[in-house]
Amino acid sequence: MKNLETIQQLDAADLLADFRNRFELPDGMIYLDGNSLGVMPKSAPARMKDVVETQWGQHLITSWNRHDWIGLPRRLGGMIAGLIGAKPEEVVVADSTSINIFKTLSAAVQLNPDRSVILSETGNFPTNVYMMQGLSANSAASIRHQMVPTDELEAHFNDDVAALLITQAHYKTGYLHDMQAITRAAQAKGILVIWDLCHSAGALPIDLNACNADMAVGCGYKYLNGGPGAPAFIFVAERHQEDVMPVLSGWLGHARPFDFSDQYVPAPGIDRFKCSSPSILGMSALECGLEIAAEADMTEVRKKSVALTELFIEQVEARLAGHGFKLASPRDPKIRGSQVSFHHENGYPIMQALIDRGVIGDFRDPDILRFGFTPLYTSYEDVWRAAEILQEIMESGAWREARYSVRAAVT
């Protein structure tokens, strides 16, 4: 097991170490929850002050042109495109992840009109499943949603399936799907593939076009550090864009919104996948996170991510053998995202005890302690200290305090 001196040497040699200074990290906190909510960029408060006090407060509605508010969805989409292997004209920032999932599912059904099934894996993130169920329930029985175990997905690729909705990095375990292999196998059966990148965009290299992906969605508030409730993004391969009539045909998806026509005419290209007016405050904060991400080498980010997660697994298993922890994430780093999850029957109170001591992770039912590692601001010493504090909690029995078992609204 590595000692503290070795850990500090790793930090000294870290090629990404300077990025940590670009984020607002509270003193004494070890933040291992960037896979749920990213840390605030230090540039965000000044940016928000300008947007609120000057652009909104002084320039008011003229800012749609004066500060190009109207261009924010495409501008930020272009920044994200560089992180996910897409063309700038294939990505737009708009709405929420849930809404964008609905958009892509309904688009895929249009593009595959002779098929009736939308497919995903059991245990996928709830919003994905619920959107599938809602689309199915409101289709007059013309669309069926189907959930199958991960290892049975390919066996269900058939001529009835219109679309496969799949999350690249699983939210509970961090299991990392092979994007290229799955896309190839599904498309060989005529199935359109929609990738959920919420737990991978900004954490590892992604190349949607190299994989010939059809569509993708992702959020802005995890590894992209856009702030709570940050807008989401949607990717639609250029080859599909003109063949879709958006079901959510919002005003800003119109070809000429300021004609104020009674008749919807879809905008050309990716712009037709916009719906609501852009959230200017949210997008302005997200831009700060994207500016930092654009400077990072995603190959180095992934390399450090693997090293951080490997270190945490090593430390926890060496320090806490016999304390009931069982690795829930894949042991092979090639198929593990930028998080580590452990099963423990007392996972909830243990996590609350950790949080009380300044180590921030989260809990997912029924028994998973989840730790996210964000290479741009997580240090090797953070990982070492977190394992040390977890060891102290378990050996002292501190987690048994009654207050730690009281469930909060957010876990």
PyMOL commands that set and color helices and strands:
alter all, ss='L'
color gray80, all
select helices_A, chain A and resi 4-12+17-22+44-56+60-66+69-84+88-90+97-111+126-137+150-152+154-156+179-187+238-241+251-253+257-259+269-273+280-295+298-319+333-335+347-356+380-396+398-400+402-405
alter helices_A, ss='H'
color red, helices_A
select strands_A, chain A and resi 30-31+91-93+117-121+144-148+161-167+192-196+215-218+233-236+326-327+339-343+359-360+362-364+368-372
alter strands_A, ss='S'
color yellow, strands_A
deselect
rebuild
show_as cartoon
